[in-house]
Amino acid sequence: METYALTLLEKKHIADFVYSFRFAKPDMFVFTAGQFVQFAVPSSDGSLALRAYSISSIPGDPYLEFCVKMIENGVASAHLLRMREGEEFLCTKAQGRFVMNDANKPLSAVATGAGLAPLLSIIRDQLETKKTNHEIRLLFGVRMEKDIFWTERLNDLQKTHPNFSYQLTVSRPGQSWEGLSGRVTSHLPTPGQDDLFYLCGNGEMIKDVRTILLQEGASAKAIKFEIF
Ligand SMILES: Cc1cc2nc3c(=O)[nH]c(=O)nc-3n(C[C@H](O)[C@H](O)[C@H](O)COP(=O)(O)OP(=O)(O)OC[C@H]3O[C@@H](n4cnc5c(N)ncnc54)[C@H](O)[C@@H]3O)c2cc1C
Protein backbone atom coordinates (compact mmCIF):
# COMPACT_ATOMS: atom_id res chain seq x y z
CA MET A 1 0.00 0.00 0.00
CA GLU A 2 1.33 3.42 -1.00
CA THR A 3 1.37 5.55 2.18
CA TYR A 4 2.37 9.05 3.21
CA ALA A 5 3.20 10.44 6.65
CA LEU A 6 0.93 13.29 7.71
CA THR A 7 2.28 15.72 10.32
CA LEU A 8 -0.37 17.75 12.13
CA LEU A 9 0.07 21.52 11.78
CA GLU A 10 -3.22 22.77 13.22
CA LYS A 11 -6.42 21.40 14.76
CA LYS A 12 -9.48 23.65 15.19
CA HIS A 13 -12.87 23.07 16.78
CA ILE A 14 -15.18 24.59 14.15
CA ALA A 15 -18.68 23.35 15.12
CA ASP A 16 -20.37 20.92 17.46
CA PHE A 17 -18.35 17.66 17.20
CA VAL A 18 -16.64 19.01 14.07
CA TYR A 19 -12.92 19.77 13.80
CA SER A 20 -10.71 20.92 10.96
CA PHE A 21 -7.22 19.47 10.65
CA ARG A 22 -4.35 20.85 8.63
CA PHE A 23 -1.36 18.64 7.87
CA ALA A 24 1.89 19.44 6.11
CA LYS A 25 1.47 18.24 2.52
CA PRO A 26 3.88 15.32 2.05
CA ASP A 27 6.37 15.58 -0.84
CA MET A 28 5.09 13.81 -3.96
CA PHE A 29 1.51 13.65 -2.65
CA VAL A 30 -0.91 14.48 -5.48
CA PHE A 31 -4.69 14.65 -5.61
CA THR A 32 -7.60 15.99 -7.60
CA ALA A 33 -10.11 18.29 -5.90
CA GLY A 34 -12.93 16.14 -4.45
CA GLN A 35 -10.83 13.05 -3.66
CA PHE A 36 -10.35 11.37 -0.30
CA VAL A 37 -7.58 9.50 1.50
CA GLN A 38 -7.76 6.75 4.07
CA PHE A 39 -6.23 7.56 7.44
CA ALA A 40 -4.39 4.57 8.91
CA VAL A 41 -4.89 5.00 12.64
CA PRO A 42 -3.71 2.65 15.37
CA SER A 43 -6.63 0.87 17.03
CA SER A 44 -6.70 -0.63 20.54
CA ASP A 45 -5.69 -4.15 19.37
CA GLY A 46 -2.53 -2.74 17.76
CA SER A 47 -3.74 -3.08 14.16
CA LEU A 48 -4.19 -0.15 11.79
CA ALA A 49 -7.78 0.93 11.06
CA LEU A 50 -8.42 2.57 7.68
CA ARG A 51 -10.99 5.39 7.59
CA ALA A 52 -11.93 7.57 4.61
CA TYR A 53 -11.70 11.37 4.85
CA SER A 54 -12.16 13.84 2.01
CA ILE A 55 -9.60 16.55 1.38
CA SER A 56 -11.12 20.02 1.79
CA SER A 57 -8.07 21.99 0.57
CA ILE A 58 -7.09 22.39 -3.08
CA PRO A 59 -4.04 20.93 -4.83
CA GLY A 60 -2.35 24.37 -4.90
CA ASP A 61 -2.51 24.82 -1.10
CA PRO A 62 0.73 24.08 0.78
CA TYR A 63 -1.19 21.98 3.34
CA LEU A 64 -3.78 19.17 3.33
CA GLU A 65 -6.97 20.08 5.14
CA PHE A 66 -9.79 17.87 6.40
CA CYS A 67 -13.07 18.45 8.16
CA VAL A 68 -13.93 15.68 10.59
CA LYS A 69 -17.23 14.96 12.28
CA MET A 70 -16.31 13.18 15.50
CA ILE A 71 -18.16 9.88 15.86
CA GLU A 72 -18.87 8.59 19.35
CA ASN A 73 -16.59 5.62 20.10
CA GLY A 74 -15.06 5.98 16.64
CA VAL A 75 -11.51 4.66 16.32
CA ALA A 76 -10.28 7.42 14.01
CA SER A 77 -12.33 10.09 15.78
CA ALA A 78 -10.77 9.25 19.16
CA HIS A 79 -7.28 9.18 17.68
CA LEU A 80 -7.71 12.51 15.89
CA LEU A 81 -9.17 14.15 19.00
CA ARG A 82 -6.08 13.13 20.99
CA MET A 83 -3.59 14.25 18.34
CA ARG A 84 -1.32 17.19 19.09
CA GLU A 85 0.49 19.47 16.69
CA GLY A 86 3.71 17.88 15.42
CA GLU A 87 2.40 14.30 15.77
CA GLU A 88 2.05 12.15 12.68
CA PHE A 89 0.30 9.13 11.24
CA LEU A 90 -0.05 7.49 7.84
CA CYS A 91 -2.56 7.97 5.06
CA THR A 92 -3.05 6.26 1.70
CA LYS A 93 -2.72 7.97 -1.65
CA ALA A 94 -5.70 10.04 -2.80
CA GLN A 95 -8.54 8.11 -4.40
CA GLY A 96 -12.14 8.47 -5.55
CA ARG A 97 -14.10 9.58 -8.58
CA PHE A 98 -16.02 12.44 -6.96
CA VAL A 99 -14.11 14.94 -9.08
CA MET A 100 -15.13 17.43 -11.73
CA ASN A 101 -13.98 16.29 -15.16
CA ASP A 102 -16.54 18.22 -17.18
CA ALA A 103 -15.60 21.64 -15.86
CA ASN A 104 -17.23 23.66 -18.62
CA LYS A 105 -20.70 23.66 -17.10
CA PRO A 106 -22.63 25.40 -14.32
CA LEU A 107 -22.34 23.58 -11.00
CA SER A 108 -24.97 23.11 -8.30
CA ALA A 109 -23.48 21.61 -5.16
CA VAL A 110 -25.50 20.28 -2.23
CA ALA A 111 -23.75 19.42 1.04
CA THR A 112 -24.85 18.44 4.50
CA GLY A 113 -22.51 18.57 7.50
CA ALA A 114 -18.95 17.40 6.85
CA GLY A 115 -20.06 16.71 3.26
CA LEU A 116 -18.98 20.29 2.65
CA ALA A 117 -15.32 19.14 2.70
CA PRO A 118 -14.89 17.74 -0.85
CA LEU A 119 -17.31 20.29 -2.27
CA LEU A 120 -15.33 23.22 -0.87
CA SER A 121 -12.27 21.73 -2.54
CA ILE A 122 -14.08 21.34 -5.87
CA ILE A 123 -15.63 24.82 -5.69
CA ARG A 124 -12.35 26.55 -4.76
CA ASP A 125 -10.52 24.60 -7.44
CA GLN A 126 -13.05 25.69 -10.07
CA LEU A 127 -13.00 29.34 -8.95
CA GLU A 128 -9.38 29.87 -7.92
CA THR A 129 -7.42 27.40 -10.06
CA LYS A 130 -9.55 26.78 -13.15
CA LYS A 131 -10.92 30.34 -13.00
CA THR A 132 -14.27 29.22 -14.35
CA ASN A 133 -16.82 31.84 -15.40
CA HIS A 134 -19.68 29.39 -15.05
CA GLU A 135 -22.19 29.83 -12.27
CA ILE A 136 -21.49 27.82 -9.11
CA ARG A 137 -24.19 27.47 -6.48
CA LEU A 138 -23.89 25.74 -3.14
CA LEU A 139 -26.71 24.67 -0.86
CA PHE A 140 -25.32 23.79 2.59
CA GLY A 141 -27.56 22.12 5.15
CA VAL A 142 -26.98 21.55 8.85
CA ARG A 143 -29.27 20.38 11.62
CA MET A 144 -28.82 23.16 14.19
CA GLU A 145 -27.08 26.53 14.41
CA LYS A 146 -24.30 24.96 16.50
CA ASP A 147 -23.50 22.73 13.50
CA ILE A 148 -22.67 25.66 11.20
CA PHE A 149 -19.06 26.09 10.08
CA TRP A 150 -16.92 27.72 7.36
CA THR A 151 -19.53 30.37 6.49
CA GLU A 152 -16.82 33.07 6.73
CA ARG A 153 -14.88 31.23 4.07
CA LEU A 154 -18.00 30.87 1.94
CA ASN A 155 -18.80 34.59 2.40
CA ASP A 156 -15.26 35.50 1.31
CA LEU A 157 -15.55 33.28 -1.76
CA GLN A 158 -18.89 34.87 -2.59
CA LYS A 159 -17.41 38.38 -2.31
CA THR A 160 -14.39 37.55 -4.45
CA HIS A 161 -16.19 35.52 -7.12
CA PRO A 162 -19.45 37.02 -8.43
CA ASN A 163 -20.28 33.70 -10.16
CA PHE A 164 -20.38 31.90 -6.79
CA SER A 165 -23.30 32.03 -4.39
CA TYR A 166 -24.39 29.89 -1.49
CA GLN A 167 -27.39 29.31 0.73
CA LEU A 168 -27.33 27.90 4.23
CA THR A 169 -30.34 26.09 5.62
CA VAL A 170 -30.89 24.83 9.16
CA SER A 171 -33.33 21.95 9.53
CA ARG A 172 -34.00 22.38 13.26
CA PRO A 173 -33.30 26.06 13.97
CA GLY A 174 -33.75 27.84 17.29
CA GLN A 175 -36.37 30.57 17.67
CA SER A 176 -33.94 33.40 16.94
CA TRP A 177 -32.75 31.94 13.61
CA GLU A 178 -33.62 34.32 10.78
CA GLY A 179 -32.08 32.49 7.85
CA LEU A 180 -33.41 29.68 5.65
CA SER A 181 -34.85 26.73 7.48
CA GLY A 182 -35.80 23.19 6.54
CA ARG A 183 -33.94 20.35 4.85
CA VAL A 184 -31.92 20.92 1.71
CA THR A 185 -34.68 19.10 -0.21
CA SER A 186 -36.93 22.17 0.35
CA HIS A 187 -34.50 24.56 -1.34
CA LEU A 188 -33.17 22.74 -4.39
CA PRO A 189 -32.69 24.81 -7.53
CA THR A 190 -34.66 23.92 -10.64
CA PRO A 191 -32.25 21.97 -12.85
CA GLY A 192 -31.02 23.90 -15.89
CA GLN A 193 -30.25 22.14 -19.17
CA ASP A 194 -26.46 22.08 -18.68
CA ASP A 195 -26.25 21.97 -14.87
CA LEU A 196 -24.05 19.46 -13.11
CA PHE A 197 -25.11 18.40 -9.62
CA TYR A 198 -22.59 17.35 -6.98
CA LEU A 199 -24.06 15.99 -3.75
CA CYS A 200 -22.20 15.01 -0.59
CA GLY A 201 -23.47 13.99 2.84
CA ASN A 202 -25.46 11.18 4.39
CA GLY A 203 -27.11 8.51 2.26
CA GLU A 204 -30.67 9.51 3.03
CA MET A 205 -30.12 13.12 1.93
CA ILE A 206 -28.48 11.98 -1.29
CA LYS A 207 -31.29 9.55 -2.11
CA ASP A 208 -33.96 12.22 -1.51
CA VAL A 209 -32.15 15.00 -3.40
CA ARG A 210 -31.39 12.72 -6.33
CA THR A 211 -35.03 11.61 -6.56
CA ILE A 212 -36.26 15.21 -6.65
CA LEU A 213 -33.67 16.32 -9.21
CA LEU A 214 -34.55 13.42 -11.50
CA GLN A 215 -38.26 14.23 -11.16
CA GLU A 216 -37.48 17.86 -12.03
CA GLY A 217 -35.79 16.80 -15.26
CA ALA A 218 -32.09 16.47 -14.39
CA SER A 219 -30.39 13.57 -16.16
CA ALA A 220 -28.86 10.79 -14.03
CA LYS A 221 -25.53 11.40 -15.78
CA ALA A 222 -25.47 15.00 -14.53
CA ILE A 223 -25.71 13.97 -10.86
CA LYS A 224 -22.58 12.88 -9.00
CA PHE A 225 -22.53 12.01 -5.33
CA GLU A 226 -20.35 10.87 -2.44
CA ILE A 227 -21.99 9.20 0.55
CA PHE A 228 -20.29 9.61 3.94
C1 LIG B 1 -15.43 8.43 0.59
C2 LIG B 1 -15.70 8.87 2.01
C3 LIG B 1 -15.24 10.11 2.44
C4 LIG B 1 -15.50 10.52 3.75
N1 LIG B 1 -15.07 11.76 4.14
C5 LIG B 1 -15.35 12.19 5.38
C6 LIG B 1 -14.97 13.50 5.81
O1 LIG B 1 -14.36 14.28 5.06
N2 LIG B 1 -15.29 13.89 7.06
C7 LIG B 1 -15.96 13.06 7.92
O2 LIG B 1 -16.23 13.47 9.07
N3 LIG B 1 -16.34 11.81 7.56
C8 LIG B 1 -16.04 11.36 6.32
N4 LIG B 1 -16.42 10.11 5.94
C9 LIG B 1 -17.07 9.24 6.94
C10 LIG B 1 -16.02 8.55 7.82
O3 LIG B 1 -15.14 7.77 7.01
C11 LIG B 1 -16.74 7.61 8.81
O4 LIG B 1 -17.62 8.35 9.60
C12 LIG B 1 -15.75 6.83 9.67
O5 LIG B 1 -16.35 5.60 9.99
C13 LIG B 1 -15.39 7.47 10.97
O6 LIG B 1 -14.40 6.65 11.55
P1 LIG B 1 -14.28 6.38 13.11
O7 LIG B 1 -13.15 5.41 13.24
O8 LIG B 1 -14.21 7.66 13.85
O9 LIG B 1 -15.63 5.67 13.50
P2 LIG B 1 -15.89 4.08 13.38
O10 LIG B 1 -15.02 3.36 14.37
O11 LIG B 1 -15.75 3.69 11.95
O12 LIG B 1 -17.40 3.97 13.79
C14 LIG B 1 -17.86 3.93 15.16
C15 LIG B 1 -19.35 3.67 15.14
O13 LIG B 1 -20.04 4.79 14.54
C16 LIG B 1 -20.76 4.38 13.36
N5 LIG B 1 -20.52 5.42 12.34
C17 LIG B 1 -19.43 5.56 11.55
N6 LIG B 1 -19.55 6.66 10.76
C18 LIG B 1 -20.74 7.20 11.06
C19 LIG B 1 -21.43 8.35 10.57
N7 LIG B 1 -20.89 9.15 9.59
N8 LIG B 1 -22.63 8.64 11.11
C20 LIG B 1 -23.17 7.86 12.07
N9 LIG B 1 -22.56 6.75 12.58
C21 LIG B 1 -21.37 6.43 12.08
C22 LIG B 1 -20.16 3.03 12.96
O14 LIG B 1 -21.12 2.23 12.28
C23 LIG B 1 -19.74 2.44 14.29
O15 LIG B 1 -20.84 1.83 14.91
C24 LIG B 1 -16.19 9.67 4.65
C25 LIG B 1 -16.63 8.42 4.21
C26 LIG B 1 -16.39 8.03 2.91
C27 LIG B 1 -16.89 6.68 2.47
Ligand as a Chemical Component Dictionary entry (heavy atoms), coordinates in Angstrom:
data_LIG
# 
_chem_comp.id                   LIG 
_chem_comp.type                 NON-POLYMER 
_chem_comp.pdbx_formal_charge   0 
_chem_comp.three_letter_code    LIG 
# 
loop_
_chem_comp_atom.comp_id 
_chem_comp_atom.atom_id 
_chem_comp_atom.alt_atom_id 
_chem_comp_atom.type_symbol 
_chem_comp_atom.charge 
_chem_comp_atom.model_Cartn_x 
_chem_comp_atom.model_Cartn_y 
_chem_comp_atom.model_Cartn_z 
_chem_comp_atom.pdbx_ordinal 
LIG C1  C1  C 0 -15.426 8.431  0.591  1  
LIG C2  C2  C 0 -15.698 8.874  2.012  2  
LIG C3  C3  C 0 -15.244 10.110 2.437  3  
LIG C4  C4  C 0 -15.497 10.524 3.751  4  
LIG N1  N1  N 0 -15.074 11.762 4.135  5  
LIG C5  C5  C 0 -15.355 12.193 5.384  6  
LIG C6  C6  C 0 -14.970 13.502 5.806  7  
LIG O1  O1  O 0 -14.360 14.283 5.060  8  
LIG N2  N2  N 0 -15.293 13.892 7.061  9  
LIG C7  C7  C 0 -15.964 13.058 7.924  10 
LIG O2  O2  O 0 -16.227 13.466 9.067  11 
LIG N3  N3  N 0 -16.338 11.807 7.555  12 
LIG C8  C8  C 0 -16.041 11.362 6.321  13 
LIG N4  N4  N 0 -16.424 10.107 5.942  14 
LIG C9  C9  C 0 -17.070 9.237  6.937  15 
LIG C10 C10 C 0 -16.016 8.549  7.819  16 
LIG O3  O3  O 0 -15.139 7.769  7.014  17 
LIG C11 C11 C 0 -16.736 7.609  8.812  18 
LIG O4  O4  O 0 -17.616 8.351  9.602  19 
LIG C12 C12 C 0 -15.750 6.829  9.667  20 
LIG O5  O5  O 0 -16.351 5.596  9.988  21 
LIG C13 C13 C 0 -15.390 7.473  10.972 22 
LIG O6  O6  O 0 -14.397 6.652  11.552 23 
LIG P1  P1  P 0 -14.276 6.378  13.112 24 
LIG O7  O7  O 0 -13.145 5.407  13.236 25 
LIG O8  O8  O 0 -14.205 7.657  13.855 26 
LIG O9  O9  O 0 -15.631 5.671  13.496 27 
LIG P2  P2  P 0 -15.891 4.077  13.378 28 
LIG O10 O10 O 0 -15.017 3.358  14.366 29 
LIG O11 O11 O 0 -15.748 3.691  11.945 30 
LIG O12 O12 O 0 -17.400 3.972  13.790 31 
LIG C14 C14 C 0 -17.857 3.925  15.156 32 
LIG C15 C15 C 0 -19.351 3.666  15.139 33 
LIG O13 O13 O 0 -20.036 4.786  14.541 34 
LIG C16 C16 C 0 -20.763 4.380  13.364 35 
LIG N5  N5  N 0 -20.520 5.425  12.343 36 
LIG C17 C17 C 0 -19.431 5.561  11.554 37 
LIG N6  N6  N 0 -19.551 6.658  10.760 38 
LIG C18 C18 C 0 -20.735 7.204  11.056 39 
LIG C19 C19 C 0 -21.425 8.348  10.570 40 
LIG N7  N7  N 0 -20.894 9.150  9.592  41 
LIG N8  N8  N 0 -22.633 8.641  11.111 42 
LIG C20 C20 C 0 -23.171 7.863  12.075 43 
LIG N9  N9  N 0 -22.562 6.747  12.578 44 
LIG C21 C21 C 0 -21.366 6.425  12.079 45 
LIG C22 C22 C 0 -20.159 3.034  12.958 46 
LIG O14 O14 O 0 -21.117 2.230  12.282 47 
LIG C23 C23 C 0 -19.744 2.442  14.287 48 
LIG O15 O15 O 0 -20.837 1.828  14.909 49 
LIG C24 C24 C 0 -16.190 9.673  4.650  50 
LIG C25 C25 C 0 -16.628 8.418  4.208  51 
LIG C26 C26 C 0 -16.393 8.035  2.912  52 
LIG C27 C27 C 0 -16.886 6.683  2.467  53 
# 
loop_
_chem_comp_bond.comp_id 
_chem_comp_bond.atom_id_1 
_chem_comp_bond.atom_id_2 
_chem_comp_bond.value_order 
_chem_comp_bond.pdbx_ordinal 
LIG C1  C2  SING 1  
LIG C2  C3  SING 2  
LIG C2  C26 DOUB 3  
LIG C3  C4  DOUB 4  
LIG C4  N1  SING 5  
LIG C4  C24 SING 6  
LIG N1  C5  DOUB 7  
LIG C5  C6  SING 8  
LIG C5  C8  SING 9  
LIG C6  O1  DOUB 10 
LIG C6  N2  SING 11 
LIG N2  C7  SING 12 
LIG C7  O2  DOUB 13 
LIG C7  N3  SING 14 
LIG N3  C8  DOUB 15 
LIG C8  N4  SING 16 
LIG N4  C9  SING 17 
LIG N4  C24 SING 18 
LIG C9  C10 SING 19 
LIG C10 O3  SING 20 
LIG C10 C11 SING 21 
LIG C11 O4  SING 22 
LIG C11 C12 SING 23 
LIG C12 O5  SING 24 
LIG C12 C13 SING 25 
LIG C13 O6  SING 26 
LIG O6  P1  SING 27 
LIG P1  O7  DOUB 28 
LIG P1  O8  SING 29 
LIG P1  O9  SING 30 
LIG O9  P2  SING 31 
LIG P2  O10 DOUB 32 
LIG P2  O11 SING 33 
LIG P2  O12 SING 34 
LIG O12 C14 SING 35 
LIG C14 C15 SING 36 
LIG C15 O13 SING 37 
LIG C15 C23 SING 38 
LIG O13 C16 SING 39 
LIG C16 N5  SING 40 
LIG C16 C22 SING 41 
LIG N5  C17 SING 42 
LIG N5  C21 SING 43 
LIG C17 N6  DOUB 44 
LIG N6  C18 SING 45 
LIG C18 C19 SING 46 
LIG C18 C21 DOUB 47 
LIG C19 N7  SING 48 
LIG C19 N8  DOUB 49 
LIG N8  C20 SING 50 
LIG C20 N9  DOUB 51 
LIG N9  C21 SING 52 
LIG C22 O14 SING 53 
LIG C22 C23 SING 54 
LIG C23 O15 SING 55 
LIG C24 C25 DOUB 56 
LIG C25 C26 SING 57 
LIG C26 C27 SING 58 
# 
